[in-house]
Amino acid sequence: MTRIVNLRNATQNKVWQMKLELETYTPSEAEEITSVKQATVRNWRRAGHLPRREGHARYNLADMLVMFVMGMLVSRGTTPEAAKEFAGHAARAIFQSTIWSTKAFSGPVREKAKVEIGKVSEDELSHLKAEIGDERRIEMVEEVHIQKTMIKAAEQLAGITGLKHPTWLIVWANGEIQFYYDEDISEETFFGNTVFDEFVQGPVMLFCLGALAQIVIDRLPRPAFRLAEGAE
């Protein structure tokens, strides 16, 4: 995944014009991506664990992440009834991780982002060199801006602009769900809880959201984000 550095430039206050939409996938493609058989999905729908659909099913990334989380938890011993209670929350958190992967975006999205960022200014290059060294090429600066532009557009599409990006998901033994962020990770607050807190009486499930996002992204036959229909 591309590293995003803190750049001092006009793009920080820019109104992003690029409009995206989510790619759709067939039921058979969704089965390959999520590792959940469509027969299982249909059973979950009939039981009310997943929303019912009318007509021919097509799935986007958000849909499949819910299925992926449901399958992942059920395969580890969680009942579908319990898994559905927080599958949506976990899926949204994984979605936030997927947009940090360059592989999530189609070629036309990347080209549109490159047009939007324009030419990198000399002032910005000087600032970047002072921050991370002279060995970085101008292409690296452009890559940072392209990725930042695509992320902003994806955040706007999903309505998650400004939301914190969790790093870990924990399912405690009593069924409670908890997200952890990079700044929360310490021996006292993270691993210490698995020893001392009373609600841990039993097995705890720990998931790295970035790793789960990358599993899904690597399975996609086509990038998850494309230019919206009619976008120039």
N, C-alpha and C positions, 0 to 999 in steps of 0.2 A: 504494500500500500504506500502511496506517495506521502511523504512528510509535508505537513503544512507549517510554514514558518511565519513568524509575526512580521508582516511587511507594512511599512509606513508609506501609504500611497493613496491615491484618489479612489481606488476601487473599494475602499472600506465604506464609503458613503454612497456608492453607486446604486442606482435603481436597475436591477437586473431585468433585461428584456427577454432573455431566452425562456421559452415556454416548453416544458417537457410533458410527456405522458408516459404511462407505464405500458411496456410491451405485454402482450398476452400469449398464453401458452395452452396447448391442447391438454386434455386429460391424461393422455399417455406421456406427454412431456412432463406434466406436473408429477406424475408417479415416479418418473426417473429422478426428478429434482428433489422431491421430498422424501423418497423411500417409503411413501404411504400408498398402498394399493387403492385404486378407485373404488373397489368393493367396500373397503374399510371406510372411505370417505362417505359413501352413500349410507352405510350403516350409522355413522356418526350424525349425518344429517337427519335421518329418520328418527333418531333418538333425541334430537335437539341439541347435540353437542356442537354442531356447526350450522350456520345459517342455510336455509333451503334455497335452492336455485331454480329458476324457471328456464326452460329451453335448453339448448346445447351449452354445456359448460365450457367456459374459457376462464383461465386463471391469470392474475397478474402477480407480481412479487409479493404484495401485501397479503393476498389470499393464500399463497403458497407458504408463506412464513408461519401463518397460523396452523396450517396442516403440518408443517415441519415440526413445530414445537409440540403439537399434540402427539404426533408419532414418536418423537424423541422421549417425551415424558411417559407415555403409555408403555413404551418398550423397556422402561426402567422401573416398571411396577406401579406407576400412578394410574388410577382409574380414569376413564374418559370424563366422568362427572367432575373429578377433582382437577384434571388437566385443563378443562375448558374455562375454569374460573380465572386462571391467570395466563392462558395461552395468548390472548390478545395483547396483554401488557408486555409479555416477553417478546412477541413478534414485533411490536413497535420498537422495542429496544434493539433488536437485531437489525431491523430496517435502518435504524440510525447508523449502524456500523457498515451496512452494505454500501452506503453512498460515499464512503471513504475509499472505495476500491475503484480504480480507473476502469476495471473490466466490467463494471456495472453499466457503463454508458456506451452508446453506439458511436460509430465513427462520425456520422453527421453532427451529433451533439458535440463531440470534441472539436470539430472544425468550426462550428458556430461559436463555441466558447473562445476559440483562438481569435476569431474575428472581433468578438466583443472586447477582449482585453486590449487590443491594439498594440502599439509599440511600447516596449518597456522603457521608461525614462532613465536618463543618466543618473538623476538624483536617487532613484530607487535602486539602481545597480550599485551605487556607492554605499547606500545604506545596507544592502544585503551583504556586500563584501565586508563591511565593518562588523556585521553580525555573525557571519558563518565562514568568512575567509575568501581569499582571492581565487581559490581553485575552482570555484563554481562558474560554469559557463552561462551565457545568456539563455541558452536553451533550458537550463534548469530553472531559471527564473520564470520563463514562460510556462513550463510544466506546472509550477506551483500555482500560477494564476489560472491556468486552464482548469486544474482540479478544483480550485477554490470556486470558480464560476459555476462549474457543474454541480458542486455540492450545494451552493446557494440556491440554484434553480430546483434541485431535488427537494430541498427543505421547504421551499415555497409550495411545490406541488403537494407535498405530504402534510403541510400545515405544522411543521415542527421547527420552524425558524426560531433560534434562540434557546431551544430546549437543551438541557445538559445531556451529554452522551455517556450513558453508563458503560462500565467495563465488564462487570460480572453480574450474573444472576445466581442467587442462592434460593433453593427451596428447602426450608427448614423441616425438621422431622414432624412438626405439628401442622404442616401444610402452609405455613406463612411464606410469602414470597418477599424477597428483598433485593434491591439493586445496589451495587457498590460502584463507586466512581474512583478514578485514579487516586484522588487525594484521600480517599477513605482507607486505602490499603496500608495496614500496619499490623504488626504482631498483636497489638492490644485490641484493636477494633475489629479485625478481620478473622484471623485464625484463633485469636483468644476467645471469641464468641463460641467457637465449636467445643470449647472445654468448659466454660464457666456458666453460660446462660442456660436457664432452666428449660427453654423450649427446644433444646437440641436432643432430647432423650430419644435417640434413634439415628438412622442414617440421614446424612445431609447430601443434597445434590448441588454441585457447583459447576456452573457453565461459564466459559469465556465467550462473551458475545461476539467479539471480533472474529474468533476462530469459527464459530457457528455461521456467521455471515459469509466468511470466505468459502466454507463448504458449499453453501447454496450458490454463491456466485460462480464457483468453479464448475458447477453442474449445469449452468444455464446454456442452452443451445444458441441463444441470442441474448445480447445485453438487455438488462431490465428496464433501462430508460432510453427513450427515443424522443426525437423532436415532435412536438405536438402537431397534429394534422393542420396544414395550412401555414405552419411557421416558415418564415423565409430563411 
